[in-house]
Amino acid sequence: MERNRRDREGGVLAAAAELFDLPADIVAGLPRLEMVGSRQLYLEHHTGLLAYTEEQIDANTTAGVLRVRGERLTLLAMTAGELRIGGKIDSLEWVGPC
């Protein structure tokens, strides 16, 4: 029963993505990451910050918590669904669902 429901939902998302010529991950609301070198990170579809220091930023997403580690990390911009982090980014890590 559970599998059938997931198949239908996946089918609806896939059909919507195909109909509007959009990537399926965007239709599903999954987080999207874009790195510019090791100096800037752009994150779409976050659901809030859990921790914020110059060495670590934890952002909650629908796929879990994204942990950004580095030096002199700063929030360059933040809206309800988008986040831009600057500084020297050393690592990104998924630490699990929130």
Secondary structure, 3 states (H helix, E strand, C coil): CHHHHHHHHHHHHHHHHHHCCCCHHHHCCCCEEEEECCCEEEEECEEEEEEECCCEEEEEECCEEEEEEEEEEEEEEECCCEEEEEEEEEEEEECCCC
